[in-house]
């Protein structure tokens, strides 16, 4: 196990990263504002499962594929953008998927939302490169199996991110409830479709730097 000082330093780095607005926070906030805190936590759950998947790929050495084979990076990046555009389109077309932030959502909807969070995270190759770039700086080869250390770091990252995003979820859901007023209308569809579309454009124009 890495030294306590190493874990504390990594946790501080995670706090700085988690508190910096990014695509994951934007998606979580928009879900919470348009569909309430349960949807926000479902999205966060999916994203954090994706973080474990990226960490596992890094532990197995597969994340280096994006560095060694640029076409693999581009293929995943384009697939992610296409998926996000598909989500934007289906969100705009749907009349029943989105609900008022104060209305209950079915369990199936929560599973679908969590799966969407997981899929968008997995189809973001920048997340894989982030794990590949950051985690090795806090790995201590003499402290035990590298794979276990990577998963431990992923757990710390998820723990810190959960605390930060829980605050985002609560604040965003309250804001969404206040904005909904007497009627929800179609603003949740427009909000989520805009977020999905913006994330798709971001992936399409992204480089590996």
C-alpha positions in Angstrom: 0.0 0.0 0.0 1.3 3.5 -0.9 2.5 5.7 2.0 -0.1 7.8 3.7 1.6 11.0 2.6 1.3 9.8 -1.0 -2.4 9.0 -0.6 -3.1 12.4 1.0 -1.3 14.2 -1.8 -3.3 12.2 -4.4 -6.5 13.0 -2.6 -5.7 16.8 -2.7 -5.0 16.4 -6.5 -8.4 14.6 -6.8 -10.1 17.4 -4.9 -8.7 20.0 -7.2 -9.7 18.0 -10.3 -13.2 17.2 -9.0 -13.9 20.8 -8.1 -13.0 22.0 -11.6 -16.0 22.1 -13.8 -15.8 19.6 -16.6 -17.9 17.3 -18.9 -18.9 14.9 -16.1 -19.9 17.7 -13.7 -21.9 19.3 -16.5 -23.8 16.1 -17.3 -24.5 15.4 -13.6 -25.7 19.0 -13.0 -28.0 19.0 -16.0 -29.5 15.6 -15.1 -30.1 16.8 -11.5 -31.6 20.1 -12.6 -33.9 18.4 -15.2 -34.8 15.1 -13.5 -34.0 15.6 -9.8 -31.3 14.2 -7.4 -32.0 10.5 -8.0 -31.2 11.0 -11.7 -28.1 13.0 -10.7 -26.8 10.2 -8.4 -27.7 7.5 -11.0 -25.5 9.4 -13.5 -22.7 9.8 -11.0 -22.9 6.1 -10.2 -22.5 5.2 -13.9 -19.6 7.6 -14.3 -17.8 6.2 -11.3 -18.2 2.6 -12.5 -16.6 3.9 -15.7 -13.7 5.3 -13.7 -13.1 1.9 -12.3 -13.2 0.4 -15.8 -10.6 2.9 -17.0 -8.4 2.2 -14.0 -8.7 -1.6 -14.7 -7.7 -1.0 -18.3 -4.7 1.1 -17.2 -3.7 -1.7 -14.8 -3.9 -4.2 -17.6 -1.8 -1.9 -19.8 -4.6 -1.5 -22.4 -5.0 2.2 -21.9 -1.5 2.6 -23.5 -3.2 1.5 -26.8 -4.5 5.1 -27.2 -0.9 6.4 -27.0 0.6 3.8 -29.3 -2.2 3.6 -31.9 -3.7 7.0 -32.6 -6.4 5.4 -34.8 -7.8 3.6 -31.8 -8.1 6.8 -29.9 -9.9 8.5 -32.8 -12.2 5.5 -33.2 -13.3 5.6 -29.6 -13.6 9.4 -29.7 -15.8 9.4 -32.8 -17.9 6.6 -31.4 -18.4 8.6 -28.2 -19.4 11.7 -30.1 -21.9 9.7 -32.2 -23.4 8.2 -29.1 -23.8 11.6 -27.5 -25.5 13.0 -30.6 -27.8 10.0 -30.6 -28.7 10.8 -26.9 -29.3 14.4 -27.8 -31.7 13.4 -30.7 -33.6 10.8 -28.6 -33.9 13.3 -25.7 -35.5 15.9 -28.0 -37.8 13.3 -29.5 -38.9 11.9 -26.1 -42.0 13.2 -24.4 -42.0 10.8 -21.5 -38.4 10.1 -20.6 -37.9 13.3 -18.6 -39.8 14.3 -15.6 -40.2 17.2 -13.2 -37.3 17.3 -10.7 -39.9 16.8 -8.0 -41.6 13.8 -9.7 -40.6 10.2 -8.9 -38.8 8.2 -11.7 -39.2 4.6 -12.4 -36.4 2.2 -11.5 -35.9 1.3 -15.1 -35.3 4.9 -15.9 -32.7 5.1 -13.2 -30.9 2.1 -14.6 -31.0 3.6 -18.1 -29.6 6.9 -16.8 -26.8 5.1 -14.9 -26.0 3.1 -18.1 -25.8 6.3 -20.1 -23.4 7.8 -17.6 -21.3 4.7 -17.8 -21.3 4.6 -21.6 -20.4 8.3 -22.0 -17.6 7.8 -19.6 -16.3 4.7 -21.3 -16.5 6.3 -24.7 -14.4 9.3 -23.6 -10.8 8.3 -24.4 -9.5 11.4 -22.6 -10.5 9.7 -19.3 -8.3 6.7 -20.2 -5.4 9.0 -20.9 -6.0 11.0 -17.7 -5.8 7.8 -15.6 -2.7 6.7 -17.6 -1.0 10.1 -17.0 -2.0 10.8 -13.4 -2.0 7.5 -11.6 1.6 6.4 -12.3 2.9 9.5 -10.5 1.5 8.1 -7.2 2.4 4.5 -7.7 5.1 3.0 -5.5 6.4 -0.2 -7.0 7.8 -1.3 -3.6 4.5 -0.9 -1.9 2.8 -3.9 -3.5 1.0 -5.0 -6.7 0.7 -2.1 -9.1 -2.8 -3.2 -10.2 -4.1 -3.1 -6.6 -2.6 0.4 -6.1 -4.3 1.6 -9.2 -7.6 0.4 -8.1 -7.0 2.0 -4.6 -6.3 5.3 -6.3 -9.5 4.9 -8.4 -11.4 4.4 -5.2 -9.9 7.5 -3.7 -10.7 9.5 -6.8 -14.3 8.3 -6.8 -14.7 9.0 -3.1 -13.5 12.6 -3.4 -15.5 13.1 -6.6 -18.6 11.7 -4.9 -18.4 14.3 -2.2 -18.0 17.2 -4.6 -20.6 16.0 -7.0 -23.1 15.3 -4.2 -23.1 19.0 -3.5 -23.5 19.8 -7.2 -26.5 17.4 -7.4 -28.3 18.9 -4.4 -27.7 22.5 -5.6 -28.7 21.7 -9.2 -31.8 19.7 -8.3 -33.0 22.6 -6.1 -32.4 25.1 -8.8 -34.2 22.9 -11.3 -37.2 22.6 -9.0 -37.3 26.3 -8.5 -37.1 26.9 -12.3 -39.9 24.4 -13.0 -42.4 26.6 -11.2 -45.9 25.7 -12.2 -45.0 23.7 -15.3 -42.1 21.8 -16.6 -42.7 22.2 -20.3 -39.9 20.9 -22.5 -37.0 22.7 -20.9 -35.5 19.5 -19.5 -35.3 18.0 -23.0 -33.7 21.2 -24.3 -31.2 21.3 -21.4 -30.1 17.7 -21.7 -30.0 17.7 -25.5 -27.8 20.8 -25.4 -25.5 19.2 -22.9 -25.2 16.0 -25.0 -24.7 17.9 -28.2 -22.0 20.1 -26.6 -20.1 17.1 -25.2 -20.3 15.5 -28.6 -18.8 18.6 -30.3 -16.1 18.7 -27.6 -15.2 15.1 -28.3 -15.1 15.7 -32.1 -12.8 18.6 -31.8 -10.6 17.2 -29.0 -7.0 16.2 -29.5 -4.9 14.0 -27.3 -3.1 16.9 -25.7 
